[in-house]
Amino acid sequence: MTEDDYHRYIKAFNARDYSSLETFFTDDFALENAGFRVEGKKAFREFYAFFHEFCREEVIFKGFYPGKEGFVSNVIIRFTGLKDLSPDVLAEKGYSGMTPVPAGISVDVEFLILYLLDPSGLIRFIKGAVWVPAV
């Protein structure tokens, strides 16, 4: 995947164009973040159908760093609460590591995201890490 491809990926994500977004993934890709794991395209769609009912995400590009098996991106994700989401509902769904954003509030969080690719260049694994700068 090139940086130009990644910009198309972000555009699809921000547009909630999951059909286009999934063309970047292997069938059995996995996403790990905030203490939970989503495996496969079906689970990916189920997670985002749930989460985006409560919160809008906008990915803002900062950097792209290619490596031998994939790349790391540096992004800001702007989370905007659409409806209140309780920790109890998150736990019930298996996403207890997430922090809900209250309705009407926007929060910008900087992430470093590791993307591992298969030999054809499709994403096989995603893992996000929150960037916590020194104070």
C-alpha positions as a LaTeX table, in Angstrom:
\begin{tabular}{lrrr}
\hline
Residue & $x$ (\AA) & $y$ (\AA) & $z$ (\AA) \\
\hline
Met1 & 0.00 & 0.00 & 0.00 \\
Thr2 & 1.32 & 3.40 & $-0.93$ \\
Glu3 & 0.68 & 6.71 & 0.78 \\
Asp4 & $-1.74$ & 7.60 & $-2.04$ \\
Asp5 & $-3.62$ & 4.33 & $-1.38$ \\
Tyr6 & $-3.76$ & 5.25 & 2.31 \\
His7 & $-5.32$ & 8.62 & 1.51 \\
Arg8 & $-8.03$ & 6.75 & $-0.46$ \\
Tyr9 & $-8.48$ & 4.47 & 2.56 \\
Ile10 & $-8.95$ & 7.49 & 4.87 \\
Lys11 & $-11.38$ & 9.06 & 2.41 \\
Ala12 & $-13.48$ & 5.85 & 2.38 \\
Phe13 & $-13.37$ & 5.63 & 6.19 \\
Asn14 & $-14.42$ & 9.25 & 6.68 \\
Ala15 & $-17.27$ & 8.77 & 4.16 \\
Arg16 & $-18.44$ & 5.58 & 5.96 \\
Asp17 & $-17.99$ & 3.81 & 2.60 \\
Tyr18 & $-17.43$ & 0.38 & 4.14 \\
Ser19 & $-17.69$ & $-1.47$ & 0.82 \\
Ser20 & $-14.75$ & 0.52 & $-0.58$ \\
Leu21 & $-12.90$ & 0.36 & 2.72 \\
Glu22 & $-13.10$ & $-3.43$ & 2.84 \\
Thr23 & $-11.32$ & $-3.72$ & $-0.52$ \\
Phe24 & $-8.15$ & $-2.76$ & 1.38 \\
Phe25 & $-8.48$ & $-5.78$ & 3.76 \\
Thr26 & $-7.75$ & $-9.48$ & 3.55 \\
Asp27 & $-10.85$ & $-11.56$ & 4.32 \\
Asp28 & $-9.44$ & $-12.61$ & 7.70 \\
Phe29 & $-7.84$ & $-9.32$ & 8.78 \\
Ala30 & $-7.87$ & $-8.37$ & 12.46 \\
Leu31 & $-8.16$ & $-5.03$ & 14.24 \\
Glu32 & $-6.92$ & $-4.60$ & 17.82 \\
Asn33 & $-7.57$ & $-1.44$ & 19.75 \\
Ala34 & $-8.62$ & $-0.30$ & 23.23 \\
Gly35 & $-8.43$ & $-3.81$ & 24.68 \\
Phe36 & $-10.65$ & $-5.59$ & 22.15 \\
Arg37 & $-10.17$ & $-7.46$ & 18.89 \\
Val38 & $-12.32$ & $-7.53$ & 15.75 \\
Glu39 & $-11.63$ & $-10.36$ & 13.30 \\
Gly40 & $-12.83$ & $-10.40$ & 9.71 \\
Lys41 & $-14.90$ & $-8.12$ & 7.51 \\
Lys42 & $-18.24$ & $-9.18$ & 9.01 \\
Ala43 & $-17.12$ & $-8.37$ & 12.57 \\
Phe44 & $-15.61$ & $-5.10$ & 11.30 \\
Arg45 & $-18.95$ & $-4.03$ & 9.83 \\
Glu46 & $-20.83$ & $-5.10$ & 12.97 \\
Phe47 & $-18.47$ & $-3.12$ & 15.22 \\
Tyr48 & $-18.66$ & 0.06 & 13.15 \\
Ala49 & $-22.44$ & $-0.24$ & 12.63 \\
Phe50 & $-22.70$ & $-0.25$ & 16.43 \\
Phe51 & $-20.03$ & 2.35 & 17.23 \\
His52 & $-20.92$ & 4.86 & 14.52 \\
Glu53 & $-24.50$ & 4.91 & 15.78 \\
Phe54 & $-23.10$ & 6.62 & 18.89 \\
Cys55 & $-19.97$ & 8.38 & 17.66 \\
Arg56 & $-18.71$ & 9.97 & 14.44 \\
Glu57 & $-15.03$ & 9.48 & 13.65 \\
Glu58 & $-13.02$ & 11.66 & 11.32 \\
Val59 & $-9.45$ & 10.66 & 10.51 \\
Ile60 & $-7.06$ & 13.56 & 9.95 \\
Phe61 & $-3.78$ & 12.57 & 8.27 \\
Lys62 & $-0.44$ & 13.57 & 9.80 \\
Gly63 & 2.11 & 11.07 & 8.48 \\
Phe64 & 2.83 & 7.79 & 6.67 \\
Tyr65 & 5.89 & 5.70 & 7.55 \\
Pro66 & 6.49 & 2.62 & 5.35 \\
Gly67 & 8.31 & $-0.44$ & 6.65 \\
Lys68 & 9.25 & $-3.96$ & 5.57 \\
Glu69 & 5.94 & $-5.67$ & 6.44 \\
Gly70 & 3.56 & $-2.71$ & 6.33 \\
Phe71 & 3.47 & 0.84 & 7.58 \\
Val72 & 2.66 & 3.09 & 10.51 \\
Ser73 & 0.39 & 6.08 & 10.17 \\
Asn74 & 0.18 & 9.09 & 12.45 \\
Val75 & $-3.35$ & 10.45 & 12.55 \\
Ile76 & $-5.67$ & 12.54 & 14.64 \\
Ile77 & $-9.05$ & 10.92 & 15.10 \\
Arg78 & $-11.81$ & 13.36 & 15.95 \\
Phe79 & $-14.50$ & 11.56 & 17.92 \\
Thr80 & $-17.85$ & 13.37 & 18.09 \\
Gly81 & $-20.54$ & 11.95 & 20.34 \\
Leu82 & $-23.88$ & 11.53 & 18.56 \\
Lys83 & $-25.75$ & 9.69 & 21.32 \\
Asp84 & $-24.70$ & 8.90 & 24.87 \\
Leu85 & $-22.98$ & 5.54 & 25.17 \\
Ser86 & $-22.57$ & 4.01 & 28.61 \\
Pro87 & $-19.65$ & 1.90 & 29.83 \\
Asp88 & $-22.23$ & $-0.82$ & 30.59 \\
Val89 & $-23.34$ & $-1.01$ & 26.94 \\
Leu90 & $-19.70$ & $-1.08$ & 25.79 \\
Ala91 & $-18.96$ & $-3.92$ & 28.21 \\
Glu92 & $-22.07$ & $-5.83$ & 27.11 \\
Lys93 & $-20.90$ & $-5.60$ & 23.47 \\
Gly94 & $-17.34$ & $-6.69$ & 24.40 \\
Tyr95 & $-15.71$ & $-3.27$ & 23.91 \\
Ser96 & $-15.11$ & $-2.39$ & 27.55 \\
Gly97 & $-11.65$ & $-0.89$ & 26.82 \\
Met98 & $-13.21$ & 2.01 & 24.96 \\
Thr99 & $-13.95$ & 5.39 & 26.51 \\
Pro100 & $-17.34$ & 6.76 & 25.43 \\
Val101 & $-17.63$ & 10.33 & 24.14 \\
Pro102 & $-20.76$ & 12.11 & 25.44 \\
Ala103 & $-23.31$ & 13.35 & 22.90 \\
Gly104 & $-22.46$ & 16.81 & 21.57 \\
Ile105 & $-18.79$ & 16.64 & 22.58 \\
Ser106 & $-15.83$ & 16.37 & 20.16 \\
Val107 & $-12.45$ & 15.06 & 21.23 \\
Asp108 & $-9.27$ & 14.91 & 19.12 \\
Val109 & $-6.98$ & 11.97 & 19.90 \\
Glu110 & $-3.62$ & 11.40 & 18.24 \\
Phe111 & $-2.86$ & 7.81 & 17.22 \\
Leu112 & 0.02 & 5.83 & 15.83 \\
Ile113 & $-1.52$ & 2.94 & 13.89 \\
Leu114 & 0.39 & $-0.14$ & 12.76 \\
Tyr115 & $-0.83$ & $-1.76$ & 9.54 \\
Leu116 & 0.65 & $-5.13$ & 8.55 \\
Leu117 & 0.17 & $-6.17$ & 4.93 \\
Asp118 & $-0.06$ & $-9.52$ & 3.20 \\
Pro119 & 2.21 & $-10.18$ & 0.17 \\
Ser120 & $-0.39$ & $-8.71$ & $-2.20$ \\
Gly121 & $-0.47$ & $-5.42$ & $-0.28$ \\
Leu122 & $-3.81$ & $-5.90$ & 1.49 \\
Ile123 & $-4.15$ & $-5.05$ & 5.19 \\
Arg124 & $-4.08$ & $-8.18$ & 7.35 \\
Phe125 & $-3.68$ & $-6.56$ & 10.79 \\
Ile126 & $-4.33$ & $-3.15$ & 12.37 \\
Lys127 & $-3.33$ & $-2.07$ & 15.85 \\
Gly128 & $-3.78$ & 1.43 & 17.23 \\
Ala129 & $-1.79$ & 3.12 & 19.94 \\
Val130 & $-2.77$ & 6.43 & 21.48 \\
Trp131 & $-0.05$ & 9.02 & 21.37 \\
Val132 & 0.42 & 10.61 & 24.78 \\
Pro133 & 2.86 & 13.50 & 24.45 \\
Ala134 & 5.13 & 14.55 & 27.33 \\
Val135 & 3.69 & 17.43 & 29.33 \\
\hline
\end{tabular}
